[in-house]
């Protein structure tokens, strides 16, 4: 498939564009007819300027120029029909109409150029986002997996939320996280964590070691200046126990999970992230850990060990991972989305059906617009074959 960006076609060639073109031509015909039939002291010719101006708002430069030319021709017909082309009043109207047509044609050219540029940027952004946030596999060993990403910004494919999966010799490892902030900075942090996870998750190591690598991935984006060399115009470095400049500017909440193929358990390390929900026989069970580790990127500020928590995860159980964009969605009364309460109605659904219903309900609850990006991953353990 050819992924190269293509310039946007003029609006007149798109669906519905031809209907819009009826408006300026109908305006020209109406003004011309009324002007010819009006008394000598009534002049409607200046209204013809509206025709190319309207065309410039949706058509390309060529069509805009054509509409302008038709308007000039119509004004000339009016001049001949009422007096003559050399009549001073009609001459000035024709000159003004030509100038306005040239100006709006130029602006139509600028608009079309900007649309083409935006189309290229969207294509590049979509390709980059597809590389950074790869789709999760539908099957991973005995696991059935489904995922959904809901971007708060229209047209966006990815923000600071992230998820990934990796197979090991003994099971499947999953990651879900949420980078602080929005925009390119959040995407940058998310890409660093995803890259570190993909490089190290398949190695046979314990979860605390994997979390340590992810911590280094977040820290690699920062290049704090030495306290002994604060730089020109800077004060002394941070005192004992104080974070370096920028150290508190980048962090990622995350859940790192290890699900063995042959043990009915899930092991996880919670790095300041909302706890996952276990759906078992119609019940919704939060998997709260006794002590959550600080978010990735804050290890130097808030010191804590990466403690592994183990929970039962048997055949038929569904594990729901989510980011705070889900539980922080609000309705018209500013009430937060009651995720656990809503899940009770769908606790027996398979992962794709569960996420389809949850996505529709979440958007409806928030009035069609989320205040923050939201990511959802549902994992069901199937019987070993």
N, C-alpha and C positions, 0 to 999 in steps of 0.2 A: 504493500500500500504506500502510495506517495504521501509522505508527511510534510512536504514542503508547504509553507504558507502561500495562499493565493490571494491576490488583491480582491477586495470586496467589489462586487458588481454594482453598477449604478442602481439606485433604488428603482428607477423606472423599469428595470429588467427583472426585478424581484416580484414575488407574489404580491399582488395588490398594488404594485407601483403604477401599472397602466391605468388603473381606476383613478388614482390620484392625479394623473396627468390630464384627466378630463377637466379638472377644476380650472387651471390657468387658461386652457383653450376656450372653455365655456365663458370665462370672465372676459376674454378678448372679444368673443362674438357678441356678448351682451352689451358691453361698453360701446363697441363699434356701432351696433344697430341703434342703440338709444341716442348716441351722439349725432349720428346722421339725421335722425328724425327730430332732434331737439330744436328749439327756437335758436336764432342766430346768436343771442347773447348768453347761451348756455353751452359750456365746454366741459365735456366729460373725459377728454383725452388723457389728462394726468392720472386717471384711475388705471390706465393700461400698465403703469409702472408696477402695479401689484402682481401682474402675471409672471414676469421673470423672477421677481422676489420670492413668490410662492414656490416656483419651480426649483430655485436654488436651495430651498430648505429640505428637499428630499431627492432631487434628481442630480445626475452628474453634470459636469461642465458643458458637455456637448448638447445635451437636451436643454439645459438652461439657456445656452446661446441660441438654440433653435427657437425656443419660446420667445426670447427677446427679439429675434428677427421677425417672427410672426407679429409681435406687438408693434414693431416699427412699421411693418407693411400695413397693418390695420390703421395706424395713425396716418399714414400717407393716403390711404383710401378715404379716410374721413376728411383730410385736407382737400383732396380733389373734389369730393362730393359737396363740400360746404363752400369752399372758396377756391384756393389753389395751393400748390406746394410752396409757392414763394410768399405766401401770406406769413407775416412776421410772427404772429401768435402760434400758428401751426409749426413753423420752422423751429422756434424755440422748444416746443413740445417734443418734436422729433429728436432734436439734439439732446435734450435731457433724457429722453427714453433710451437713446443709444448709449449715453454715458452710464446710466443706471444699469443697463443690461450688461455692459462690460464689467462693471464693478461686481455685480452679483455672480457673474460667471466666474470671476476670479475667486470669489469666496466659495463657490461650489467646488472649484478645483482644490482649494485648501482643505475643505471638509472631506472630500473623497481621499485625498492624500493621507489625512489623519486616520480615516477609517481603515485604510490599507495598512498603515503602521500599527494600529491597534490589533488588526487581525493577525499580523506577523507576531506581535508580542504575545498574544493569547496562544498562538500555536506553539511558540517556543516555551512559554510557561507551562502549557499542558504537557509537552514532552518532558520537561524537567521534573514536573511533579509526578509524572508516571514513573520516572526512574527513582525518585526519592521515596515515594509512598507506593510501593508495589502492592498489587492485590494479594490477599492471603489465599493459600491453597484451600480448596473445598474439602479435601481429605488430607490428613496427616496421620499415618498409622491408624489407630482405632478412633481417631477424633474426626468429627464432622464440624467444620468451621464455616462461619458466615461473618461478614464484616460490613459496616456502613460508615461512611464519612459524610457528615453534614456540615457544609461550610456556612458560616454566618454571613459572609459577603457574597452577594450575587456574582455569578460568573466565576467564582473562585473554585478551584479543585482541591486545594489543600491550604491549611494554615499551620498553627503550631501543634496540633494534635497529631499523634503518630501511633502506629501499630506495626508489628512485624512478627513473623514466625520462622522457626528454624528447626530442622530435624537433626537429632543426634543419634548415636548408635543405640540408645536405650529409650528414647522418647521424643517429645516435642517441647520446645521452649517458645514461650510467647512473651511479647513485650507490648505494653500499651502505656502511653505517656502524654503529657501536655506541657509544652514549652511556655514559659512565662511570656506574656505580651502577645502582640499580633504583628501581622505583616512579615516583611522579609527577615527581620531579626528572629522572630519565632520560627520561621521556616528553616533558617540557618541552624539554630540550635537543634531542631528536630532532625535535620539531616545528619548532624554530627553524632547524635545518639543512635540513629538508625544504622549509620555506617559502622560504629563501634560494635553494635549488637550483631550485625551480619558477619563481621570479621571474627568475633570471639565466641558466639553462641554455640557453634557446632563443636567446639573443643570440649573434651571431657574434663570439666572442672566444676567446682561447686558454685552454687548461686552467688555467695558472697564475693567470690573472685570475679565472676561475670559483672556484678554490680560495680566492683572496683574499676573495671575497664570502661564501663559506661560513664563513671564519674570522671575518668581521665578524658573521655571524649568530649564532655561538656567543658571541662577546664581547658581543652586545647584551643578553644575559641578566644580565650582571654590571654593577654600578654601583659600582666601587671608589671609596672616599673619597680625596680628595686627600691627598697626603703632607704638604702644608703645613697641612692642617686635619684632624688625626686624629680630632677629636671629643672630647666630654667623657669623661674617664676612660681615654683611650687614650694609648698611648705614641707616640713619634715614628714617622714613616712608614718604609717599608722602605728599606734602604740600597741602594747601587748593585748591580745584578745580582740583587737579591732580588725575588721576586714580591710584588705587593700582596696584602693579605688577600683570600682567596677566589679568587685567580687560578688556583690549582691545584685548585680544587674542581669545575671543569666542563671536560670535554674530550670529544671525539668522535673515535674512530678512523674512518677513511673511505678508500674507494677511489672515485676519480672517473675515469670512462672515457669516451672518445670513439671511436665506431666508425663510420668513414665508409662510406657506401653503396657507393662505387665504388673503394675501395682495400682490398686484402685485409690490413688491419692493424688493430690496436687500440692506441690511445694511452691511457696512464693515468698518474695521479699517486697515489702511495701515501702516505697520511697516517697512518702507524703502524698499518696494518691488515694482517691476514693476507693473503699474496699469493694472487691467483686461480690456479686450476688450468686448464690447457688440455688438453682431451681430443682427441687427434688419432690416428686410425687405431689405436685400442686402447691408446695410450700416454697417460700422465698426466704433464704437464709443468708444474712450478711456474713462474709468471712473476714471478720475484724481480727487484726493481729494485736497481740498484747502491747507491742511497742513498734511503732513505725519508724523507719529510718528517715532522716531529713531528705528533701528533694535532691536530685543529682545537681551538683554544682555548688552546694552549700556545705560540703564536708569540712571545709576549713573554718566555717563559721559556727556550725552546730555539729559537734562530734558525736557520732553514734555508730555502733556496729551494725552490720547488715545481718539481722537475725532472720533465719528461715522459719517460716510457719508452715505446718503440714495439716491438711484437711482431707477428709474422705471425699473421693470423687469416683463414683461407681458407674456401672453401665446404666444408661438412661438419664443420668444427671446432666444438667445443662449449666454451664458457667457463663455468666454475663459480665464482661469487662466494659467499662465505660469511662468517659472523661467528665470533668465537672460541668462542661457545657450542657450535659443532659439534665443533671439535677438542679442546675442554676437557671434553667429556662423558666420564664414567668408567664402567667396568664394576664388578663386585663386587670385583675385585682392585685397584681404583683405577688401572687402566691407562687412558690417554687413548685416545680413538677414533682409529683409524688411517685417516684419511680417504683419503689418496692410495692406500693399499693396497686399501681397499674399492672404490674407483672403478674399478680395473682390470677388474673383472668386468662393469661396466656402461658402459664407455667408449664403446661404439657406440650407446647408446640415445639417443632423442630427449629434449629437455628435460623434458617432463611425466613420461615413464616413468622417467627418471633420478632425478628428485626424489621420485617416489612410492616407488621402491625405497630411495633413500637415507634418506628420512624413516622408513620402517618399520624399516630396519636400525639407524638411530641410536637410535630409541626402544627397540628390543629390546636393543641393546648396553647402554644406560643403565638397563635395568630398568624402563622405562616412565616414568621421571621424570628430566628434565634439570635440571642444577644451575644453568643460566643460559639466558636466551632465545637462540634460534638462528634466523638468517635464511639462506635459500638462494635464489640466483638462477642459473638456467641459461640461456645464450644460445647459439643455434646460427645460424651464417651459412648461409643458403640461396642457391641460385643465383639470379641476377638474372633476372626475367621480362620 
